[in-house]
């Protein structure tokens, strides 16, 4: 049995565009726009686009503002 948390498989390394958009709580269209502008890390596997989970977490951490770090 595969364990999931918020529709992500535990141990999953790469997210589909739909999963990445859901994880970031943005639309797939906004995610595509951010990818096209080079704003968000992504990996091309042939014609498929995937988003590395660890890179997305780092990307979020780099953009945190306010509060105590």
C-alpha distances in whole Angstrom, upper triangle without the diagonal:
4,6,10,13,16,14,14,11,11,13,14,18,20,20,21,24,23,20,23,25,23,22,26,27,29,30,29,32,33,31,32,36,35,33,36,38,37,36,32,30,29,28,29,27,29,30,27,27,24,24,23,22,24,27,26,26,29,31,30,32,35,36,35,39,40,39,39,37
4,6,10,13,11,10,7,8,10,11,14,16,16,17,21,19,17,19,22,20,19,23,24,26,27,25,29,30,27,29,32,31,29,33,35,33,32,28,27,25,24,26,24,27,27,23,23,20,20,20,18,20,23,23,22,26,27,27,28,31,32,32,35,37,36,36,34
4,7,10,9,8,6,6,9,10,14,16,16,18,20,19,16,18,20,18,17,20,21,24,25,25,28,29,26,28,31,30,29,32,34,32,31,27,26,25,25,26,25,28,28,25,24,21,20,19,17,19,22,21,20,24,25,24,26,29,30,29,33,34,33,33,31
4,6,6,5,4,6,9,9,13,14,13,15,17,16,12,15,17,14,13,17,18,20,22,21,25,25,23,25,28,27,26,29,31,29,28,24,23,22,23,24,24,27,26,23,22,18,18,17,14,17,20,18,18,21,23,22,23,26,27,26,30,31,31,31,29
4,5,5,6,7,10,11,14,15,13,15,17,15,12,14,15,12,11,14,15,18,20,20,24,23,21,24,27,25,25,28,30,28,26,23,22,22,23,25,25,28,27,23,22,19,17,16,13,16,18,17,16,19,21,19,20,24,24,23,26,28,27,27,26
4,6,8,10,13,12,15,15,12,14,15,13,9,11,12,9,8,12,12,15,16,17,21,20,18,21,24,23,23,26,28,26,24,21,21,21,22,24,24,27,26,22,21,18,16,16,13,16,18,16,15,19,20,18,20,23,23,22,25,27,26,27,26
4,7,9,12,11,14,13,11,11,13,11,8,11,12,9,9,13,13,15,16,16,20,20,18,20,23,22,22,25,27,26,25,21,21,20,21,22,22,24,23,20,18,16,15,16,13,17,19,16,17,20,21,19,22,25,24,24,28,29,29,30,29
4,6,9,7,10,10,8,10,12,11,7,10,12,10,9,13,14,16,17,16,20,20,18,20,23,21,21,24,26,24,23,19,18,17,18,20,19,22,22,18,17,14,13,12,10,13,16,14,14,18,18,18,20,23,23,23,26,29,28,29,27
4,6,5,9,10,10,12,15,14,10,13,15,14,12,16,18,20,21,20,23,23,21,22,26,24,23,26,28,26,25,22,20,19,19,20,20,23,23,19,18,15,14,13,11,14,17,16,16,19,20,20,22,25,25,26,29,31,31,31,29
4,6,9,11,12,15,17,17,13,14,17,16,14,17,19,21,23,22,26,25,22,25,27,26,24,28,30,27,26,22,21,20,20,22,21,25,25,21,20,17,15,14,11,13,16,16,15,18,20,19,21,24,25,25,28,30,29,29,27
4,6,9,11,14,17,18,14,15,18,17,15,18,20,22,24,23,26,26,22,24,27,25,24,27,28,26,25,21,19,18,18,20,19,23,24,20,19,15,14,12,10,11,14,15,14,17,19,19,20,23,24,24,28,30,30,29,26
4,6,7,11,14,14,11,12,15,15,13,16,18,20,21,19,23,23,19,21,24,22,20,24,25,23,22,19,16,15,15,17,16,19,20,16,15,12,11,9,8,10,13,13,13,16,17,18,19,22,23,24,28,30,30,30,27
4,7,10,13,15,12,11,15,16,13,16,19,20,21,19,22,22,18,19,22,20,18,21,23,20,20,16,13,12,11,14,13,17,18,15,13,9,8,6,6,7,10,11,12,14,15,16,18,20,21,22,26,29,29,29,26
4,7,10,12,9,9,13,14,12,14,17,17,18,16,19,19,15,16,19,17,15,18,20,18,17,14,11,9,9,11,11,14,15,11,9,6,5,4,6,9,10,10,12,14,15,16,18,20,21,22,26,29,30,30,27
4,6,8,6,6,9,10,9,11,14,14,15,12,16,16,12,14,17,15,14,17,19,17,17,13,12,9,10,12,12,15,15,11,9,5,5,6,7,10,11,10,12,15,14,15,18,20,20,22,25,28,29,29,27
4,5,5,6,9,10,10,12,14,14,13,10,13,14,11,12,15,15,13,16,18,17,17,14,13,10,10,11,11,14,12,9,7,5,6,9,10,14,14,12,15,18,17,17,21,22,22,24,27,30,31,32,30
4,6,5,6,9,10,10,12,11,10,7,10,11,7,8,12,11,10,13,15,15,15,12,12,10,11,11,13,15,13,9,7,6,7,11,11,15,14,12,15,17,16,16,20,21,20,22,26,29,30,31,29
4,6,5,6,9,10,10,10,8,6,10,11,9,10,14,14,13,16,18,18,17,15,15,13,14,15,16,18,16,12,11,10,10,13,13,17,16,14,16,19,18,18,21,23,22,23,26,29,30,32,30
4,5,5,6,9,10,10,10,9,13,13,11,13,16,15,14,18,20,19,18,14,14,13,14,16,16,19,17,14,12,9,9,11,10,14,14,12,14,17,16,16,19,21,20,21,25,27,28,29,27
4,5,5,6,8,9,9,8,12,11,8,10,13,12,11,15,16,15,14,11,11,10,12,14,16,18,17,14,11,8,7,9,8,12,11,8,11,14,12,12,16,17,17,18,21,24,25,27,25
4,5,5,6,5,6,5,9,8,6,9,12,11,11,14,16,16,14,11,13,12,15,17,18,20,18,15,12,11,10,12,12,15,14,11,13,16,14,13,17,18,17,18,21,24,25,27,25
4,5,5,6,7,8,12,11,10,13,15,14,15,18,20,19,17,15,16,15,18,19,21,23,21,18,15,13,12,14,12,16,16,12,14,17,16,14,18,20,18,19,22,24,25,27,25
4,5,8,10,11,14,13,11,14,16,15,15,19,20,19,16,13,14,14,17,19,20,23,22,18,16,13,11,12,10,12,13,9,10,14,13,11,14,17,16,16,19,22,22,24,22
4,6,9,10,12,10,9,13,14,12,13,17,17,16,14,11,13,14,17,19,21,24,22,19,16,14,11,13,11,13,12,9,10,13,11,9,13,14,13,14,16,19,20,22,21
4,7,9,12,10,10,13,15,14,15,18,19,19,16,14,16,17,20,22,24,26,24,21,18,16,14,16,14,17,16,13,13,16,14,12,16,17,15,16,18,20,21,23,23
4,7,8,6,7,10,11,11,13,15,16,16,14,13,15,16,19,20,23,25,22,20,17,16,14,17,15,18,17,13,15,17,15,13,17,18,16,17,19,21,23,25,25
4,5,5,6,9,10,11,12,14,16,17,15,14,16,16,19,20,22,23,21,18,16,16,15,18,17,20,19,15,18,20,17,16,20,21,19,20,22,25,27,29,28
4,5,5,6,9,10,10,12,14,15,14,13,15,14,16,16,18,20,17,14,12,13,12,16,16,19,18,15,18,20,17,17,21,22,20,22,24,27,29,31,30
4,5,5,6,9,10,10,12,14,14,13,16,15,17,17,20,21,17,16,14,15,15,18,19,22,20,17,20,22,19,19,22,23,21,23,25,28,30,32,31
4,5,5,6,9,10,11,12,11,11,14,14,17,18,21,22,19,17,15,15,14,17,18,20,18,15,18,19,16,16,19,19,17,19,21,24,27,29,28
4,5,5,6,9,10,11,9,8,10,10,13,15,17,19,17,14,11,11,10,14,14,17,14,12,15,16,13,14,17,18,16,18,21,24,26,28,27
4,5,5,6,9,10,10,9,11,10,13,13,16,17,14,12,10,11,11,15,16,19,16,14,18,19,16,17,20,20,19,22,24,27,30,32,30
4,5,5,6,9,9,9,12,12,15,15,19,19,17,16,13,14,14,17,19,20,18,16,19,19,16,17,20,20,18,21,23,26,29,31,29
4,5,5,6,5,6,9,10,13,15,18,20,17,16,13,13,12,15,16,17,14,12,16,16,12,13,17,16,14,17,20,23,26,28,26
4,5,5,6,5,7,7,10,11,14,16,14,13,9,10,10,13,15,16,13,12,16,16,13,15,18,17,16,19,22,26,28,29,27
4,5,8,9,10,10,12,12,16,16,14,14,11,13,13,16,18,20,17,16,19,19,16,18,21,20,19,22,25,28,31,32,30
4,5,8,10,11,14,15,18,19,18,17,14,16,15,17,19,20,17,16,19,18,15,17,20,18,17,20,22,26,29,30,28
4,6,7,9,11,13,16,18,17,16,13,14,12,14,17,17,13,13,16,15,12,15,17,15,15,19,21,25,28,29,26
4,7,9,13,15,19,20,19,18,14,14,12,14,15,16,12,11,14,13,9,12,14,12,12,15,18,21,24,25,23
4,6,10,13,16,19,18,16,12,11,9,10,12,12,9,8,11,11,7,10,13,12,11,15,18,21,23,24,22
4,7,10,13,16,16,14,10,9,7,7,10,10,6,7,10,10,8,11,13,12,13,16,20,23,25,26,23
4,7,10,13,12,10,7,6,5,7,10,11,8,9,12,13,11,14,16,16,17,20,23,27,28,29,26
4,6,9,10,8,6,5,6,7,11,12,10,11,15,15,14,17,19,19,20,23,27,30,32,32,29
4,6,7,6,5,6,9,11,14,16,14,15,18,19,18,20,23,23,24,27,30,33,35,35,33
4,6,5,6,7,11,12,15,17,16,17,20,21,20,23,25,25,27,29,33,36,38,38,35
4,6,8,10,14,15,19,21,19,20,24,24,24,26,29,29,29,32,36,39,41,41,38
4,7,10,13,16,19,21,20,20,24,25,23,26,28,28,29,32,35,38,40,41,38
4,7,10,13,16,18,17,17,21,22,21,23,26,26,26,29,32,36,37,38,35
4,7,10,13,15,14,14,17,18,17,19,22,22,23,25,29,32,34,34,32
4,7,9,12,11,11,14,16,15,17,19,20,21,23,27,30,31,32,29
4,6,9,8,7,10,12,11,13,16,16,17,19,23,26,27,28,25
4,6,5,6,9,10,10,12,14,15,17,19,23,26,26,27,24
4,5,5,6,9,10,11,12,14,16,17,21,24,24,24,21
4,5,5,6,9,10,11,12,15,16,19,22,22,22,19
4,5,5,6,9,10,10,12,15,18,21,22,22,19
4,5,5,6,9,10,11,13,16,19,20,21,18
4,5,5,6,9,10,11,15,17,18,18,15
4,5,5,6,9,10,14,17,17,17,14
4,6,5,7,9,13,16,17,18,15
4,5,5,6,10,13,15,15,13
4,5,5,9,12,13,13,10
4,6,9,12,14,14,11
4,6,10,12,14,12
4,7,9,10,9
4,7,9,9
4,7,8
4,6
4
